[in-house]
Amino acid sequence: MSEQFDYDLVIIGAGVGGHGAALHAVKSGLKTAIIEAKDMGGTCVNRGCIPSKALLAASGRVREFKDSHHLESLGISIGEVGFQREAIASHATNLVSKIRGDLTNSLKRLAVETIKGWGKVAGQQKVSVITESGERILTARDILLCPGSVPFVPPGIEIDHKTVFTSDDAVKLETIPQWMAIIGSGYIGLEFSDIYTALGSEVTIIEALDNLMPGFDPEISKLAERILIKPRDIETYVGTLAKTVKPGSPVVIELADAKTKEVIETLEVDACLVATGRIPATKNLGLETVDVQTDRRGFIEVNDRMAVIKDGQVVPHLWAVGDATGKMMLAHAASGQGVIAVENICGQDKTIDYRSIPAAAFTHPEISYVGLSEPQARELGQKEGWQVSTVKTYYKGNSKALAEGETEGMAKVVYRQDTGEVLGVHIIGIHASDLIQEAANAISKRETVQNLAFNIHTHPTLSEVLDEAYKRAQVAV
């Protein structure tokens, strides 16, 4: 460590990105401090990935046990299924406490100084921390910004945190409304529609774009609608804005045509979840002290080495990772970015490969993907002068899926027709979130379907869904 600084690295924000960076920094020999204004673990641990997966696990069991037709096909019969909302909510809360404690302890073991307070840049290689006892000024050779994000609430929507709320409140599961409106059909909206319908709510999904699940490959979205939406107590609106939402009993929602903005209908529901995405938490970070501005949406511009960029040039000793960069608003992407940032701080020239970072929705069944969707691949191919091919395989032909009685699902591989390079993989079906990692590893190495077709997969396992896809694609190349 240089003696002219208090620390080699000061990290602002102890979410998954900041925590991962802190661990890697200490292992790399850097004297490190991490500043957190709220809770260790940030959004993912406290209000996002972790509690929502606990709720999905519990509600998924309820859905499974209530599916008498599926159980009877396996030779099983059970009586009436009951659950306690409070106990399910406690399961999520207890899990959050455990993981938050584990993160805190891991930093303590490695002698990372954790400072409770609001941190912001105070100038070149300086950080201000507002704590209960006053302001501290720290000096650091490098500063890493990990402020995270907050739920986006569109204009016209009033939040009271009881009848109209975001996912930050929904993970507490304080009520199970009889009729729930969910605005947005992305990951958050899909997962909570899964939770609430399993526990007995009727759900109305309101999507402003012309198709449900617009972030997924179109074929996967179409199949997901058939599996996850139509068989359940869910009605849908597409091309429709929630123009105004007023809390109360009932919650009153004015629906408008997304193109004309004219009101077309009024809904009265018991509760409304606003799942319209997230925005960067980049206000009051002190960026102006180093003459850095966020873009019009509030994101911090970075390069693939995670260095902050101003007017196309690197800002010395200032780095940023996670949701605030707007690259991929996923916890594991933030963690990966944090490691890349530390590597570059230590003089190693490392860049991040966003194409190989997978994503998943933990619905029942799950959806996952990595790389390019078919439309994205075709657009790139048209630009660069090559053709795209796709191949699909189905769970209904997989021995393990048949044994489980869980045959709804598909895997789709998108690849270059000339070289066979895998460009994207998209899966819907049980354990899709686990299966996608194999595809992510293949894309990270820019593998071809010809090579992958010779890999040997355990039989009988769901992984053979991908094995079959690679073999089909190899024949077609």
Number of C-alpha atoms within 10 A of each C-alpha: 12 10 8 10 15 18 21 24 27 28 28 28 28 29 27 27 32 33 27 21 30 29 20 18 24 19 11 13 11 20 20 24 24 23 25 23 18 15 15 26 25 25 20 20 23 24 19 18 17 20 27 26 20 21 26 23 19 19 23 21 15 18 19 15 18 17 12 15 13 16 15 11 11 12 8 10 13 10 8 6 11 10 11 9 15 12 11 18 20 17 16 23 20 13 17 22 14 12 16 17 13 14 18 18 12 13 20 12 8 13 14 20 16 17 17 17 21 19 29 26 24 19 15 18 21 20 22 19 22 17 14 9 7 8 13 12 15 18 20 24 21 21 26 29 28 31 29 29 21 18 17 14 17 15 10 13 18 16 17 12 15 16 21 25 22 24 22 17 14 23 22 18 21 12 14 18 19 15 21 25 28 27 24 26 26 18 21 24 25 22 20 24 28 26 26 23 20 22 21 16 19 20 26 20 24 24 26 22 17 12 15 25 21 15 12 20 20 16 14 22 19 14 15 25 14 13 17 18 19 12 9 15 16 19 13 16 18 17 15 25 25 27 19 17 23 19 21 15 11 15 18 19 22 19 22 20 17 18 11 8 13 14 16 11 12 15 14 18 22 18 25 31 26 27 25 22 21 16 19 22 17 24 11 11 18 18 17 13 14 17 11 16 18 18 10 7 10 16 19 27 24 23 16 15 22 27 24 24 20 16 9 10 11 16 17 15 16 22 27 29 33 31 26 27 28 20 18 17 19 19 22 18 22 28 20 20 29 30 24 24 29 27 19 16 26 14 9 12 11 16 15 17 13 16 15 22 22 24 23 19 20 25 25 24 20 20 27 24 30 24 23 22 23 24 13 14 21 20 14 15 15 12 9 9 9 14 16 21 19 19 18 19 21 20 22 16 15 20 17 19 21 14 11 12 14 16 18 18 24 24 25 25 27 26 27 21 18 11 14 23 20 30 28 27 29 28 29 28 25 23 17 26 21 13 20 25 18 13 24 23 15 21 23 15 11 15 17 20 27 20 14 20 18 12 10 10 14 9 11 12 12 22 20 21 26 26 20 20 21 28 18 19 25 19 10 14 14
